[in-house]
Amino acid sequence: IFQLMINNAVFSLLSGGEANQVRISEVQYDRLNRLLSDCHTDKRANLINEAFDRLQRDLKTDQTITDYINLYRNEFIQRVNNAAEIDGFKMLIIREIEEREKPIALILNENDRMSDIELRKLVDCIMEIKNTAEKISLIRDHFVSLHDYLDLLNSGCLFDDEYIALFATFGNFELAIFAKIVFYEELRGGILNFIDIVADCAEAKSEWETYYIKFIKQLEDERIATIGHLINDIDYEEISFY
């Protein structure tokens, strides 16, 4: 543990950081790789010794710790020289890897689905409501799973622009789920980008898909592109909408 800490403290100093900043970023790693790979052996040793000296000054190490660190100098220099010869700094320098955005894994919990009786009661209530805003509010308050939404959309309880009003309440993530359903065939080809798919699409299999396409087409290209990127990150076609 001592050696690992000394390693990164010295590497931090060599890359322009401070002695007490032992986390090495990708940028610092690249800088170190260039610096230490291009150096002659003697210059590399001088740079390392200067970093060791500064480390002790900056941390104000007592004599015991100073002597202990000095015992490690030559071994450290040799390790760096070996790494430079075999392009092996990635094995020597512990750096922080920037976390990449993880693909979105979607899980449908069957327990989230309504019973047929519950669904039928809600559909009946929705059909009785005349005010669009109230109707959409009721849907968003009670529907959770994708299956329930699909049952709702195919139930015939929404009319004309009520579909648009519902889709307008969804975020990009939810819209991307529906896109995988509506544009399944087009997306499966993997050739066209999503903006082109939306622009070229003219037919739909059902009424709700027709209104979904109409809604997507009226969005700005930037948002359509964002939805398209989300589609590529989705592992499964099912999700619970919370």
Residue pairs with C-beta under 8 A, 6 or more apart in sequence:
2 68
3 72
3 76
4 94
5 22
6 55
6 69
6 72
6 76
7 76
7 92
7 93
7 94
8 22
8 23
8 24
8 93
8 94
9 19
9 20
9 22
9 55
9 59
10 48
10 51
10 52
10 55
10 76
11 24
11 28
11 32
11 93
12 18
12 19
12 21
12 22
12 23
12 24
12 28
13 19
13 51
13 54
13 55
14 32
14 35
14 36
14 47
14 48
14 51
15 24
15 28
15 29
15 31
15 32
15 35
16 28
16 31
17 24
17 28
18 58
19 54
19 55
19 58
19 59
20 58
20 59
23 96
24 32
24 93
24 94
24 95
24 96
25 95
25 96
26 95
26 96
26 97
26 98
28 95
29 89
29 90
29 93
29 95
32 89
32 93
33 89
35 47
36 44
36 47
36 80
36 83
36 84
36 89
37 84
37 87
37 89
39 47
39 84
41 81
44 77
44 80
44 81
44 84
45 77
48 73
48 76
48 77
48 80
49 73
49 77
52 69
52 70
52 73
52 76
55 61
55 69
56 66
56 69
61 69
79 92
80 92
82 88
83 89
83 91
83 92
101 233
103 233
103 234
103 235
104 173
104 230
104 233
104 234
104 235
105 235
105 236
106 177
106 234
106 235
106 236
106 237
106 238
106 239
107 236
107 238
107 239
107 240
108 145
108 146
108 147
108 236
108 238
108 239
108 240
109 145
109 240
112 144
112 145
112 148
112 240
113 145
113 147
113 148
114 122
114 145
114 148
119 148
119 151
119 152
122 138
122 142
122 143
122 152
123 152
123 155
123 157
125 138
126 135
126 138
126 139
126 152
126 157
126 158
127 157
129 135
129 138
132 161
132 162
132 165
133 165
135 158
135 162
136 162
136 165
136 166
136 169
139 152
139 166
140 169
143 149
143 152
143 241
144 240
144 241
144 242
145 240
145 241
146 177
146 238
146 239
146 240
146 241
147 238
149 241
150 181
152 158
153 163
153 206
153 208
154 206
154 208
158 166
158 208
160 211
163 207
163 208
163 211
163 212
163 215
164 211
164 214
164 215
167 175
167 178
167 211
167 212
167 215
168 215
170 178
172 223
172 226
172 227
172 230
173 230
174 239
174 241
175 216
175 227
176 227
176 228
176 230
176 231
176 234
177 234
177 237
177 238
177 239
178 212
179 187
179 194
179 216
179 227
179 228
179 231
180 187
180 231
180 234
180 237
181 209
181 237
182 204
182 209
182 212
182 213
183 194
183 197
183 198
183 201
186 192
186 197
186 200
186 201
187 194
187 197
187 231
192 200
193 225
193 228
194 224
194 225
194 227
194 228
194 231
195 221
195 224
195 225
195 228
197 228
198 213
198 216
198 217
198 224
199 217
201 213
204 210
204 212
204 213
216 224
216 227
219 227
